[in-house]
Amino acid sequence: NPSRTTQFIKDSGMEDVADDFSRVAWRQFNKHNGIPLFVIINGVANSPSHDQWEVLYSGAGYPGAVLFRSVINTVKNGLQPPTIDEQPKSLTVKVGETATFKIDPGGKAPFQFQWQFTSFNIPEATSPKLVIENAQIKDAGDYRVLIKNKGGEIYSETVQLVVQPVPVPIQTKVEDGQITLSAKLSPAQRYAIETSSDLAKWESVKTGYANTKPIEFKLGTGRAAPAQFFRIRLFE
């Protein structure tokens, strides 16, 4: 942790520092037969999170031991990355309802937030809450948030938004002798128009994805035609 190392060096009054004991560093610290007077290891290989200190110095009873121990005991932790006290939760809403995701970060403020939809940044979604008003089928999918502070960054868990379709009224209109069924669906809603003569067996006569205009299906004039039932089936 560079910030902790820098603080240690400052508090202990050291003058010469080497990140790796290469030949140049050995010569730089060569004060006792090629052995450095002291060596600081920040991030011991087998320690939890590589977050412990070791100070090696040549010779037992080295006068600086007490000083180094006191410095180690008082050195402050470097700024750590954010943690997450409460993860966002998956939501299920109906078309037209409002969905609200929220995150509760832990750690050192200030924080920066960036919500993502299917791993892509959502413009201007930079607060602890993500509010999706008038949710539509196209809004369904995976969401997560990236949290940053000066110590690092962390992603939240990925959560899902499920948007359920609502029953759609079918309207009938007659123009120029032609009968047309129409219905207003949410943009990107996948649908199928089905017909049946007995309400038991249904056959699809049109499928597609809705846009901003009502979907339509022309029945013709309806003259000399047997009774038929129609319905619209929506897919999640």
Steps between C-alpha positions, in 0.01 A plus 500: 500500500695805378329746733588291807858452381540873446366573846732244659801650326401848616428402860818295540726766350654274235697655222572220254229273363513223242201311362704194404846398611670490165876542472458874506290479815745265669780749440278782622427324831839332539598600852577168668672256266238521229203460736262796512457663836126443478251382243129576497262247347154643444257228399632167627442227241295261713318748718124569472440759230878560480442763765766442767834659573842344555814690586829311477811656652854374539604398848295440812460799724534747218426840660237579241282201590301686764449793266380282216265307724345821629461631147336177382258513793393855424502506120152555361346277242511627147170599340317180416263435209127529570302216649131429457282494811182422309483359149229597250214253466333349194159645417184396321262771377220529247522707186455866586605466864812651663802287592755631752839343565715627787844433644639567848882539484744471786847638548647844459291762320468675263373235259437503127226283348436373148203272431524259210242313293632180340854622592462832314496833682161667537536873422454725804433201731760612757322496837442229764150447355398403149137586426338358186166669446235356269691173466466325165588155371821641349616600851503139621847352555812510717604802707799576720680804639869593515605681818826695526691696760862613524601154621363300210176365358254213534208363299172406662334168438312473173126514551208452263204713407200300380229702324170317468250586229148604597172389335448683173153603378436419134315758296301437184444752225332486162624713212397464137333170584817356649512376860826574684609393845745731678673525836753730661803312639822606666789561260712186445223279639498163323149383416292249308146546367315169525165378374268218597157371402429315827715675765690174546745486213682818410700578187746785458421727205754777564808547717741786546636773725302812577628851441351836589197449274205269576526153350232412245351190340254520211215246494355592166127571457385218725222404256406132484781422747456259792512632854857554618656601829817707522749569775843659542764301686792692650845356567735604778 
